[in-house]
């Protein structure tokens, strides 16, 4: 009898605690994979590097040798390569760990597939975003401008993560494509195209 592989998540935002497990399951399901996704471990951005090693150690033990500890955080203004490298240096400690950085903000992934969110009651029917969603800061503000109600991370991130067109998001957001490829590679599916 085989066991179900596990993914443990380390995040920085309140919205990602509910949204990211949904998104991870959707991404894996696209390629026919399943996994148990544990409730994310949230670490405030200001304490991310100081608490990361302990969080990864804790979750490494929980997910086992074939599990994945996935760290997802926003890049904001920092260089994503440098940020990911620092996080890996702090966290890896001899264990396989993946770091995915949302370029600018998690909400940039929503902007990359905004048209697919127009069916949600909180998004304007004609919502569109033509610019590069990863080019500049302010993804939350750009998203708010295209909504019919105030944006609330803990309410809208889970709903939008369930609704967004993953194919379009991958095409328009290299950081989102990176998240997908990281998960697929861990699941043993790196040979397929996008």
C-alpha positions in Angstrom: 0.0 0.0 0.0 1.5 3.3 -1.0 1.2 6.5 1.0 0.3 9.9 -0.3 3.2 12.3 -0.7 3.0 15.6 1.2 3.8 19.2 0.5 4.5 21.6 3.4 4.2 25.3 2.7 6.0 28.2 4.3 4.4 31.6 3.4 4.6 35.2 4.5 1.0 36.5 4.0 -2.3 35.8 5.7 -4.1 35.3 2.4 -1.6 32.7 1.2 -2.4 30.5 4.3 -5.7 29.6 2.7 -5.0 30.3 -1.0 -1.7 28.6 -1.6 -2.8 25.0 -0.7 -5.7 25.4 -3.2 -3.4 26.6 -5.9 -0.8 23.9 -5.3 -3.5 21.2 -5.5 -4.8 22.7 -8.8 -1.4 22.9 -10.3 -0.6 19.3 -9.4 -4.0 18.1 -10.6 -3.4 19.6 -14.0 -0.9 16.8 -14.6 -2.9 14.1 -12.8 -0.9 14.3 -9.5 -2.2 14.5 -6.0 -0.6 15.3 -2.7 -1.6 16.1 0.8 -0.9 19.8 1.3 -0.4 20.8 5.0 -1.7 24.0 6.5 1.0 26.6 5.6 3.4 27.9 8.2 3.2 31.7 8.1 6.3 33.7 9.0 6.2 37.5 8.9 8.5 39.0 6.2 10.6 40.8 8.8 11.4 37.5 10.5 11.5 35.2 7.4 15.2 34.7 7.3 15.6 34.3 11.1 12.8 31.8 11.5 13.1 29.9 8.2 15.6 27.2 9.2 13.4 26.1 12.2 10.3 26.1 10.1 11.9 24.0 7.3 13.4 21.6 9.8 10.0 21.1 11.5 8.2 20.5 8.2 10.9 18.3 6.7 10.3 15.9 9.5 6.6 16.0 8.9 6.6 15.4 5.1 9.2 12.7 5.1 12.0 12.0 2.6 9.7 12.1 -0.5 7.8 15.2 0.6 8.4 18.8 -0.4 8.9 21.9 1.7 7.9 24.8 -0.5 8.7 28.3 0.5 6.7 31.0 -1.3 7.2 34.7 -0.7 6.9 38.0 -2.5 9.9 39.6 -4.1 8.7 43.2 -3.8 11.6 45.3 -4.8 14.4 42.9 -4.2 16.2 40.8 -6.9 14.4 37.5 -7.0 17.5 35.4 -7.6 19.3 37.0 -4.6 16.1 36.6 -2.4 15.7 32.9 -3.4 19.4 32.2 -2.9 19.4 33.7 0.6 16.3 31.8 1.6 17.8 28.5 0.3 21.1 29.2 2.1 19.2 29.7 5.4 16.7 26.9 5.0 18.3 24.0 3.1 20.7 22.8 5.8 21.3 19.6 3.8 17.6 19.0 3.0 15.9 19.4 -0.4 13.8 22.5 -0.3 12.2 24.6 -3.0 11.8 28.3 -3.0 9.4 30.1 -5.3 9.3 33.9 -5.4 6.2 35.7 -6.6 7.8 38.6 -8.6 6.5 41.7 -6.9 3.4 40.2 -5.1 1.2 37.1 -5.1 -1.5 39.4 -6.6 0.7 39.7 -9.8 -0.3 36.1 -10.6 -3.9 37.2 -10.5 -3.1 40.2 -12.8 -1.5 37.7 -15.3 -4.8 35.9 -15.7 -7.2 38.7 -14.8 -9.7 38.2 -17.6 -10.4 34.7 -16.2 -11.4 36.3 -12.8 -14.1 38.5 -14.4 -16.8 35.8 -13.6 -16.2 36.5 -9.9 -18.7 39.0 -8.4 -15.9 41.1 -7.0 -14.2 41.7 -10.3 -15.4 44.1 -13.0 -16.9 42.3 -16.0 -14.5 44.1 -18.4 -11.4 43.6 -16.2 -8.2 43.3 -18.1 -4.5 43.9 -17.5 -2.3 44.4 -20.6 1.0 45.3 -18.9 3.6 42.9 -17.7 2.3 41.9 -14.3 5.8 41.4 -12.9 7.2 44.7 -14.2 6.4 47.0 -11.3 5.1 47.1 -7.7 1.5 47.8 -6.8 -0.2 44.6 -8.0 -2.7 44.8 -5.1 -3.6 48.4 -6.1 -3.9 47.4 -9.8 -6.2 44.6 -8.8 -8.3 46.8 -6.5 -8.8 49.2 -9.4 -10.4 46.4 -11.4 -12.7 45.2 -8.6 -16.3 46.2 -7.5 -15.5 45.9 -3.8 -12.5 46.4 -1.6 -9.8 43.7 -2.0 -9.3 41.5 1.1 -6.4 39.0 0.9 -8.0 36.4 3.2 -11.3 36.5 1.2 -10.2 37.1 -2.4 -6.9 35.2 -2.6 -8.5 31.7 -2.0 -11.4 32.5 -4.4 -9.1 33.9 -7.2 -6.6 31.0 -6.7 -9.5 28.6 -7.5 -10.7 30.5 -10.5 -7.7 31.9 -12.3 -6.7 30.4 -15.7 -3.4 28.6 -14.9 -2.3 28.3 -18.5 -2.7 32.0 -19.1 -1.0 32.8 -15.8 2.0 30.6 -16.7 2.3 32.3 -20.1 2.2 35.8 -18.7 4.1 35.3 -15.4 7.5 33.7 -15.4 7.5 33.4 -11.6 4.1 31.6 -11.7 5.5 29.3 -14.4 8.4 28.6 -12.1 6.1 27.6 -9.3 4.3 25.2 -11.6 7.5 23.6 -13.0 8.9 23.2 -9.4 5.8 21.3 -8.4 5.7 19.2 -11.5 9.4 18.4 -11.2 8.9 17.2 -7.6 6.0 15.1 -8.8 8.2 13.5 -11.4 6.5 15.2 -14.4 9.2 17.5 -15.7 9.2 16.1 -19.2 5.9 17.7 -20.3 5.6 21.1 -21.9 3.8 24.1 -20.3 
